[in-house]
Amino acid sequence: LIGYKKISKIKLNNDNQEGILAENDLSPEILEIELNKSYKQRNINPNNFSDKIDALNLLDKSNKLHEKIVNNLAKIFKQKKLPIQYTKHIDFLSIKNNKGYLFEVKTFNESNFNQQIRHGIIQLREYYFTYGIYFKKIPLNTSLYLLLDKNPKEYLKNVQQSFLRDQRIALCWIENNKIMNLNEEILF
């Protein structure tokens, strides 16, 4: 960064905007995750969204596998006696002793891997800025995790791995009820 400029809160004039930056709610709510919540099949038409990323995110969240991963993540944190939370944007959040853990969950296949990684990075950075810096709802000391449905090693390129490191985003997945990273380390 060069210099310092205070960012002031602004009101968005366009009420038709979608997504996190269009929120009229100046105080987004952080909610507790319900363990073992039953899955509800949702029909999402991506053509009803002006923002393609918002449409894809909603499609991803409507995925049963996505909900199962979030639930498994919540169980791991609950066993460690850590809070389990979410917002209407954030898939999973835990805050304890002024330390935050923010997770974006993505499912992928060979054809959409790069797109899912890009969307996950964008979401994590946007959520951290919006909830941490702008609204001050989460600690500035919050770690970012892109949690995938399986080990991504065979799809991940070196440039993606370097970019994730540069952005301070840990790529991880759940294996045997443990959250693993690319170095085969147990994160949680």
C-alpha positions as CSV (number, residue, x, y, z in Angstrom):
1,L,0.0,0.0,0.0
2,I,1.1,3.5,-0.7
3,G,-0.3,6.1,1.7
4,Y,-3.3,5.8,3.9
5,K,-6.9,6.9,3.2
6,K,-9.8,6.3,5.5
7,I,-12.7,4.6,3.8
8,S,-16.0,6.2,4.8
9,K,-19.3,4.4,4.7
10,I,-21.4,5.3,1.6
11,K,-25.0,4.7,0.7
12,L,-25.5,2.9,-2.5
13,N,-28.1,4.7,-4.7
14,N,-29.0,1.8,-6.9
15,D,-31.6,-0.3,-5.1
16,N,-31.6,-2.9,-7.8
17,Q,-28.0,-4.1,-7.1
18,E,-27.5,-7.6,-5.7
19,G,-24.8,-9.0,-3.5
20,I,-23.0,-8.1,-0.4
21,L,-22.1,-4.6,-1.5
22,A,-25.7,-3.7,-2.1
23,E,-26.8,-4.5,1.5
24,N,-29.2,-1.9,2.9
25,D,-28.7,-3.5,6.3
26,L,-25.9,-1.5,7.9
27,S,-25.4,-4.2,10.5
28,P,-25.3,-7.7,9.0
29,E,-26.4,-10.5,11.4
30,I,-24.1,-13.3,12.5
31,L,-26.1,-16.4,13.2
32,E,-25.5,-19.8,15.0
33,I,-25.3,-22.8,12.7
34,E,-28.0,-25.5,13.4
35,L,-26.3,-28.9,13.4
36,N,-28.1,-31.7,11.5
37,K,-30.5,-29.3,9.8
38,S,-32.5,-31.1,7.1
39,Y,-31.6,-30.4,3.5
40,K,-34.1,-28.5,1.4
41,Q,-33.9,-28.8,-2.3
42,R,-34.1,-25.4,-3.9
43,N,-34.7,-24.4,-7.5
44,I,-32.4,-21.6,-8.5
45,N,-32.6,-19.9,-11.9
46,P,-29.2,-18.3,-12.6
47,N,-30.8,-16.1,-15.2
48,N,-32.6,-14.2,-12.5
49,F,-29.4,-12.6,-11.3
50,S,-27.6,-9.7,-12.8
51,D,-24.4,-10.8,-11.1
52,K,-23.2,-14.2,-12.4
53,I,-21.1,-14.8,-9.3
54,D,-24.1,-14.3,-7.0
55,A,-26.0,-16.8,-9.1
56,L,-23.3,-19.3,-9.0
57,N,-22.8,-18.9,-5.3
58,L,-26.5,-19.5,-4.7
59,L,-26.4,-22.6,-7.0
60,D,-23.4,-23.9,-5.0
61,K,-25.2,-23.3,-1.7
62,S,-28.3,-25.1,-2.9
63,N,-26.1,-28.2,-3.5
64,K,-26.6,-31.0,-0.9
65,L,-22.9,-31.7,-0.8
66,H,-22.2,-28.1,0.1
67,E,-24.6,-28.3,3.1
68,K,-23.0,-31.6,4.2
69,I,-19.5,-30.1,4.2
70,V,-20.7,-27.0,6.2
71,N,-22.3,-29.4,8.7
72,N,-19.2,-31.5,9.0
73,L,-17.1,-28.4,9.5
74,A,-19.5,-27.2,12.2
75,K,-19.2,-30.6,14.0
76,I,-15.4,-30.5,13.9
77,F,-15.5,-27.0,15.5
78,K,-18.2,-27.9,18.0
79,Q,-16.1,-30.9,19.2
80,K,-13.2,-28.4,19.8
81,K,-15.7,-26.2,21.7
82,L,-15.4,-23.4,19.2
83,P,-18.4,-21.2,18.1
84,I,-20.1,-22.2,14.9
85,Q,-21.7,-19.3,13.0
86,Y,-22.6,-18.1,9.6
87,T,-24.1,-15.1,7.9
88,K,-26.3,-14.8,4.8
89,H,-23.0,-14.4,2.9
90,I,-20.4,-16.3,4.9
91,D,-20.7,-20.1,4.8
92,F,-18.9,-20.7,8.1
93,L,-17.4,-18.4,10.8
94,S,-15.9,-19.0,14.2
95,I,-14.7,-16.3,16.5
96,K,-13.0,-17.0,19.9
97,N,-10.7,-14.8,21.9
98,N,-10.7,-12.1,19.2
99,K,-9.4,-14.6,16.6
100,G,-11.6,-15.4,13.6
101,Y,-11.8,-18.3,11.2
102,L,-13.7,-17.5,8.0
103,F,-14.5,-20.4,5.6
104,E,-15.9,-20.3,2.1
105,V,-17.0,-23.8,1.0
106,K,-16.7,-24.8,-2.7
107,T,-17.5,-28.0,-4.5
108,F,-15.8,-28.7,-7.8
109,N,-15.2,-31.0,-10.7
110,E,-12.5,-31.0,-13.4
111,S,-14.4,-28.6,-15.6
112,N,-15.2,-25.9,-13.0
113,F,-12.2,-26.1,-10.7
114,N,-10.5,-22.9,-11.8
115,Q,-13.8,-20.9,-11.7
116,Q,-14.6,-22.2,-8.2
117,I,-11.1,-21.3,-6.9
118,R,-11.4,-17.8,-8.4
119,H,-14.9,-17.3,-6.9
120,G,-13.8,-18.6,-3.5
121,I,-10.9,-16.2,-3.4
122,I,-13.1,-13.2,-4.4
123,Q,-15.7,-14.1,-1.8
124,L,-13.2,-14.5,1.0
125,R,-11.5,-11.2,0.3
126,E,-14.8,-9.4,-0.1
127,Y,-16.3,-10.9,3.1
128,Y,-13.2,-10.1,5.1
129,F,-13.2,-6.5,3.9
130,T,-17.0,-6.1,4.4
131,Y,-17.4,-7.8,7.7
132,G,-14.0,-7.1,9.2
133,I,-12.8,-3.8,8.0
134,Y,-16.0,-2.0,7.0
135,F,-18.7,-3.3,9.4
136,K,-16.2,-4.3,12.1
137,K,-18.3,-7.5,12.8
138,I,-15.4,-9.9,12.7
139,P,-11.8,-9.4,14.1
140,L,-9.1,-8.1,11.9
141,N,-7.2,-11.1,13.1
142,T,-9.2,-13.5,11.0
143,S,-7.7,-16.4,9.0
144,L,-9.3,-17.2,5.6
145,Y,-10.0,-20.7,4.4
146,L,-11.2,-22.0,1.1
147,L,-12.6,-25.4,2.0
148,L,-13.1,-27.7,-0.9
149,D,-15.1,-31.0,-1.1
150,K,-12.0,-33.0,-1.8
151,N,-8.2,-32.8,-2.1
152,P,-7.5,-30.5,-5.1
153,K,-3.8,-31.4,-5.7
154,E,-4.3,-33.0,-9.1
155,Y,-6.1,-29.8,-10.4
156,L,-4.2,-27.1,-8.6
157,K,-1.6,-25.1,-10.6
158,N,1.6,-23.7,-9.1
159,V,0.4,-20.1,-9.9
160,Q,-2.9,-20.7,-8.1
161,Q,-1.1,-22.1,-5.1
162,S,1.3,-19.1,-5.0
163,F,-1.6,-16.7,-5.4
164,L,-3.5,-18.3,-2.5
165,R,-0.4,-18.0,-0.3
166,D,0.0,-14.3,-1.4
167,Q,-3.7,-13.6,-0.5
168,R,-3.2,-15.4,2.9
169,I,-5.9,-18.0,2.0
170,A,-5.5,-21.6,3.2
171,L,-6.8,-24.2,0.7
172,C,-8.2,-27.1,2.7
173,W,-10.6,-30.0,2.7
174,I,-12.1,-32.5,5.2
175,E,-10.5,-35.9,5.4
176,N,-11.4,-38.4,8.2
177,N,-13.1,-35.7,10.2
178,K,-10.0,-33.5,10.1
179,I,-9.4,-30.3,8.1
180,M,-6.3,-30.9,6.0
181,N,-4.1,-28.5,4.0
182,L,-1.9,-29.0,0.9
183,N,1.1,-29.9,3.2
184,E,-0.9,-32.8,4.6
185,E,-1.1,-31.0,7.9
186,I,-4.1,-31.1,10.2
187,L,-5.5,-27.5,10.6
188,F,-8.3,-28.4,12.9
